[in-house]
Amino acid sequence: MNKISIYFIIVFTATLCFSFNALKVNDEIKWKTADEAISSSIKDGKPIFIDVYTDWCGWCKILDKKTFQNSDVVDYVSENYHAVKLNPEKDGSFEFKGEKYTNESFALSHDVNSYPAIIVIHPEGKDKVFVGYRDSESFLEILKKYKRQVD
């Protein structure tokens, strides 16, 4: 092969690789801060789901690596929810429904005392808490059921 042929093969291969990457629109959940999610939810009416986790929680890490990487979960969450990660052991504060919360006080106000926990919130105030690891199928079931109840 001459140099020109090799050059075209390299360019063609690189173009294909970039094209396939461009097709992957939602390959991960787009996490927002609590303030961003609350503001967006008020504007568009989508509920919020909050992943309450800690750095030391093994099941939280599995939830991140398996459930939150599942393409069906990513697509459904991106389309129907605003997603927030909240670590009650880290500093952070935000305002919700006229009250100021720290990460810890918000988790405690929803009786979260084990991890992982998922809090789903509707802008009009219908909150639900689910504690424990969920695989992608049962996680989607929870989110879809909650969404049907608030729509």
N, C-alpha and C positions, 0 to 999 in steps of 0.2 A: 504494500500500500504506500502511496505517496503521502507527503505531509498534508496536502490539501484534503485528501479523503479522511485522514485521521482527525484533522481540525473539524470538519463537518460532522463527523461522528460524535466528537466531544460536545460540540455546540448543540446538536440534536438531542443528545442524552441529557444535557443540562436543562434544555428547554422543557423536555418531558417531566423532569423532576420538579421544576418550578411550577409547571402547570398542575400537576397532581397536588402539590401543596396548596395551591390557590383554591382548589376545589373543596378543601377541608375548611368550611366556613366555621362551623361550631365544633371544635375538637376539645373544648374544655368549657366548664361553667365560667361565666364572667362574674366574678365576685365583686360586690360593691361594699362600700362602707355602710354602716347603719344609716347615717345621714343621707347618703345618696339613694339608698333603697327606699327610705321613708318618703323622701321628696318625689321620687319617680312613681311610687305607689299612689301617692295622693293625686298626681297628675293623670295617670293612666288607669288606675283602679286595679292593677294587678296585685295579687297578694305577695307577701314576702315570705321566704323561707330562710330561717337562720340556723346554721350549723353551729351548735354550741359544743366546743371541743376543748381539749387541753393538749399541751405538748407531750405529756407523758402517757397519754391514753392510747393503748395499742389498737383498740377497736376503732378509734377515731382515724388512725392512720390507714387502716384497712378500708374504711368508708371512703377516704380520700382516694386511695389507689384503685379501688374496684368500682364501687357504686358511682362515685362522682366522675369517673372516667368513661363510664358506659355511654355509648353514643345516643341511645334512646333517652337516657336520663338527661344528658347534656342538651339535646334538642328540645325535650319537653320543658325543662327548666328555663331555657333561653326564651322560649315562646310564651310561657305562661306565668313566670315568677320573676321576682327580683331576689337574688341570692346574696346572703351575708354570711361571713364567718365571724364568730364571736368567741373569743377566749376569755372566760371570766377571771382568769389568773393574770391577765395583762391589763395595763392601763388603757383607758379609753372611756369616752363619755359621749352621750348624745341625748337629744330630746325626743320624746315620743308621747303623743297625746297630751302635750302641755306639761309633762313632768321630765325632770332631768334624771338620767340614769348613768351609772358606771356600767362597764361590762358585767361586773359581778352582781350589782344590784338588779340589773335587768334579768339575769339568769335566775337569781333568787326570787324575784317577783313572779316568775313562772314556775316556781317549785322545782327547778332543775338542780339536782344534787348528785347526779351520776352522768357519765359521758359514754358515748356521744348522745346528744339530745338534739332533736329537731323541733324548732318552734315555728309554726306557720301562723301568719298574721294577715288579716285582711285590713285594709285601710279603715273600715268601719268598725273594727274592734273584735272580730270573732277569732280568738286565739286558740290554738291547739298545740299540745306538746306530746312528742313521741320520743321515748327514751330507748336507747339501745341501738345496736348495729342493725342495718337493714341491707339486704342484697338489692341489686338494681330493680328486680321485679317487684318486690314488696315495697320498695321506696317509691316507685312510680305509682303503684296502687294507692298508697297513702296520699300522694300529691294530687292525683286525679280525683279521688274521692273528696278531698277537702275542696278542691276547685269547684266541683259540681255543687257542693253544699253552699258555697258563697256566691255562685253566679245566679 
